[in-house]
Amino acid sequence: MEKDTTTNPTAFNSRVVMLIIALGIFTWHSMAYDNLIPIYFQDHRAVPDLAITKEDFAPLSGGLGMTVQDVGLIMFFNGFIALFIQAVIFPLAAEGLGIWKTFLLVTIGHPIGYAIVPLLAFIPATSPGLLNLGVYCCLAVRNIFGILAYPLVLILLKDASPSSASLGRINGAAASMGAASRTIASPVAGAIYTAGSQLENTALPWFLTAIVAIVGAIQVCFIGRQKEEAEIHVESVGAHLGQEVSRRVSVAAHLGHEAARRASLALVRQRTN
């Protein structure tokens, strides 16, 4: 749809504002997840050799007890999972369901990706193969929701702008909202995880993050759909793929490098002692 550039309507109409808020909520719980997941993987297990019973919820007071090397390797392969979802699943979903339906689906499904993470602690440490399968399944579920949501909301923002002249202001406001959410997410997520550890319930930050995602899903339901969105297809998606793919690869490479650095420092300390 060609935007009218002859008039100067208000850039921040109600739909644009709601989409920017949705982007802020999504960025917050997405960044909280990215900060919490490696910490949870490395946190000690409350019950190392778990025999699952209906009454035993002790595993929820700890993490998975993985080594730094294991976490780095997992995050490395997680980058390839993200690339596959971005390159294959994203275009198929956008083409088959449309931009709005896909955005609505992944936003509503986001809480699931967070709520299932603490359940990994119920997988016995004596079954590393089963544990790794559960870890990668959780990462895949979250990647499907997270990777699809970000470019979709940017496409919807572009379509909701009243004119092409307003895109600069709208994109600037969206970038500022995302930056503010990322700034707040890290310390808040860390504080919540610390509180959960003190309360012997490390599932607390995951459930609270899922609640924030539920709030985001409810908020999205009030945005409403534009008639013109039925005409938006994968052509609009291509411009946003490269940015997200590059970001995911950079994050995976950074985590792998950081894990290797920490492992080297630990080895040096061990030899020194």
C-alpha positions in Angstrom: 0.0 0.0 0.0 1.5 3.3 -1.0 1.6 5.9 1.7 0.3 9.4 1.2 3.1 11.9 1.4 1.1 15.0 0.5 -0.4 15.4 3.9 1.2 15.4 7.3 -1.0 13.3 9.6 -0.1 12.5 13.2 2.7 9.9 13.1 1.8 8.2 16.4 -1.8 7.1 15.9 -3.3 4.6 18.3 -2.2 1.6 16.3 1.4 2.7 16.0 1.5 3.4 19.8 0.1 0.0 20.6 2.6 -1.8 18.3 5.5 0.1 19.9 4.2 -1.0 23.3 4.0 -4.5 22.0 7.6 -4.3 20.8 8.7 -3.0 24.2 7.0 -5.9 26.1 8.4 -8.5 23.6 11.9 -7.0 23.9 11.8 -7.1 27.7 10.8 -10.8 28.1 13.0 -11.8 25.2 16.1 -10.2 26.7 15.2 -11.5 30.1 15.2 -15.0 28.6 18.6 -14.5 26.9 20.1 -13.4 30.2 18.5 -16.1 32.4 19.0 -19.2 30.2 22.8 -19.6 30.5 22.6 -18.8 34.3 20.0 -21.5 34.7 21.9 -24.0 32.7 25.0 -23.5 35.0 23.3 -23.2 38.3 23.8 -26.2 40.6 21.2 -29.0 40.7 19.1 -29.2 43.9 18.6 -32.9 43.4 21.6 -34.4 41.4 20.2 -37.9 41.1 16.5 -37.3 40.7 13.8 -39.8 41.2 10.7 -38.1 40.0 7.7 -38.3 42.3 4.4 -36.3 42.4 5.3 -34.8 45.8 8.9 -33.9 45.1 9.3 -30.3 43.8 12.8 -29.9 45.1 14.3 -29.7 41.6 12.6 -26.3 41.1 15.1 -24.8 43.7 18.1 -25.3 41.4 19.3 -25.3 37.8 20.7 -28.0 35.5 24.3 -28.1 36.8 26.0 -27.9 33.4 29.6 -26.9 32.9 30.6 -23.7 31.1 31.8 -25.7 28.1 28.5 -27.5 27.8 26.6 -24.2 27.9 28.8 -22.7 25.3 28.3 -25.7 23.0 24.5 -25.6 23.5 24.4 -21.9 22.7 26.5 -22.5 19.6 24.1 -25.0 18.2 21.2 -22.8 19.3 22.5 -20.3 16.7 22.1 -22.9 14.0 18.6 -23.6 15.2 17.8 -19.9 15.0 19.2 -19.7 11.5 17.1 -22.6 10.3 13.9 -21.1 11.8 14.7 -17.7 10.3 15.5 -18.9 6.8 13.0 -21.7 6.4 10.1 -21.6 8.9 9.7 -17.8 9.0 9.0 -17.3 5.2 6.7 -20.4 5.1 4.7 -19.1 8.1 4.4 -15.6 6.8 3.4 -16.8 3.4 0.9 -19.4 4.6 -0.7 -17.6 7.5 -0.1 -14.0 6.7 1.7 -11.4 8.7 -1.0 -10.6 11.3 -2.1 -14.1 12.0 1.6 -15.2 12.4 2.3 -12.3 14.7 -0.8 -13.1 16.8 0.1 -16.8 17.0 3.7 -16.3 18.1 2.8 -13.6 20.6 0.1 -15.8 22.3 2.5 -18.8 22.2 5.5 -17.0 23.8 4.5 -17.8 27.5 4.8 -21.5 26.7 8.4 -21.1 25.7 9.2 -19.7 29.2 7.0 -21.8 31.4 8.5 -25.1 30.1 12.1 -24.2 31.0 12.1 -25.0 34.7 10.6 -28.4 33.9 14.0 -29.4 32.6 15.2 -29.8 36.1 12.9 -32.9 36.5 15.0 -34.7 33.9 17.6 -36.8 35.8 21.3 -35.7 35.5 22.0 -39.4 34.9 20.3 -39.2 31.5 22.4 -36.6 29.7 21.0 -37.6 26.3 17.4 -37.0 27.4 18.4 -33.8 29.1 20.1 -32.5 26.0 17.0 -33.4 23.9 14.8 -31.5 26.4 17.1 -28.5 26.3 17.2 -28.3 22.5 13.4 -28.7 22.3 12.9 -25.8 24.7 15.3 -23.7 22.8 13.6 -24.6 19.5 10.1 -23.7 20.9 11.4 -20.3 22.1 13.2 -19.6 18.9 10.2 -20.2 16.8 8.2 -17.7 18.8 11.0 -15.2 19.4 12.6 -15.1 15.9 9.2 -14.7 14.1 7.9 -12.0 16.4 10.6 -9.3 16.0 10.5 -8.8 12.2 6.7 -9.2 12.1 6.1 -6.3 14.5 8.5 -4.1 12.5 6.6 -4.9 9.3 3.3 -4.1 11.0 4.8 -0.8 12.3 5.8 0.1 8.8 2.3 -0.7 7.5 0.6 1.2 10.3 2.6 4.5 9.7 0.3 7.2 8.2 2.9 8.3 5.7 6.4 7.5 4.5 7.6 10.8 6.0 6.6 9.5 9.5 8.7 6.3 9.3 11.8 7.9 10.7 10.1 9.1 13.8 8.2 5.9 14.3 11.4 3.7 13.8 13.3 6.0 16.2 10.6 5.7 18.9 10.5 1.9 18.4 14.3 1.6 18.7 14.2 3.8 21.8 11.5 1.6 23.4 13.5 -1.5 22.5 16.7 -0.1 24.0 14.9 0.9 27.2 13.4 -2.6 27.6 16.8 -4.2 27.0 18.4 -1.9 29.6 15.8 -2.7 32.2 15.5 -6.4 31.5 19.0 -7.6 32.5 19.1 -6.2 36.0 15.5 -7.0 36.7 15.9 -10.6 35.5 19.1 -11.0 37.6 17.4 -9.6 40.7 14.4 -12.0 40.2 16.6 -15.0 39.7 18.6 -14.1 42.9 15.3 -13.8 44.8 14.1 -17.1 43.5 17.4 -18.8 44.5 17.0 -17.3 48.0 13.5 -18.6 48.2 14.7 -22.0 46.8 12.5 -21.6 43.7 14.4 -20.8 40.6 11.2 -21.4 38.6 10.1 -18.0 39.9 11.9 -15.9 37.2 10.6 -18.1 34.4 7.0 -18.0 35.6 7.2 -14.2 36.1 8.7 -13.8 32.6 5.8 -16.0 31.3 3.3 -13.7 33.0 4.9 -10.6 31.3 4.5 -12.5 28.0 0.9 -13.2 28.8 0.4 -9.4 29.4 1.9 -8.9 26.0 -0.4 -11.4 24.4 -3.4 -9.7 25.9 -2.2 -6.3 24.8 -1.8 -7.5 21.2 -5.4 -8.6 21.1 -6.5 -5.0 21.5 -4.4 -3.8 18.5 -6.8 -5.0 15.9 -6.2 -5.8 12.3 -6.1 -3.5 9.3 -7.8 -4.5 6.1 -4.7 -3.8 4.0 -2.7 -6.4 6.0 -4.3 -9.1 4.0 -2.2 -8.0 1.1 1.1 -8.1 2.9 3.1 -11.2 2.1 6.7 -12.5 2.3 8.0 -9.7 0.1 7.9 -7.4 3.1 9.8 -9.9 5.2 13.0 -10.1 3.2 14.3 -6.7 4.3 14.3 -7.7 8.0 15.8 -11.2 7.7 19.5 -10.2 7.4 19.5 -8.0 10.5 18.0 -10.7 12.7 20.2 -13.5 11.3 23.3 -11.4 11.9 22.2 -10.6 15.4 21.6 -14.3 16.3 25.0 -15.4 14.8 26.8 -12.6 16.7 25.1 -13.6 20.0 25.9 -17.3 19.5 29.6 -16.5 18.6 29.9 -14.2 21.7 28.5 -16.8 24.0 30.8 -19.5 22.6 33.8 -17.2 23.0 32.8 -16.3 26.5 32.4 -19.9 27.5 35.9 -20.8 26.1 37.4 -17.8 27.9 35.9 -18.8 31.2 37.0 -22.4 30.8 40.6 -21.2 30.1 40.6 -19.1 33.2 39.3 -22.0 35.3 42.0 -24.3 33.9 44.7 -21.7 34.7 43.4 -21.3 38.3 43.3 -25.1 38.6 47.0 -25.5 37.5 48.0 -22.6 39.7 46.4 -24.2 42.8 
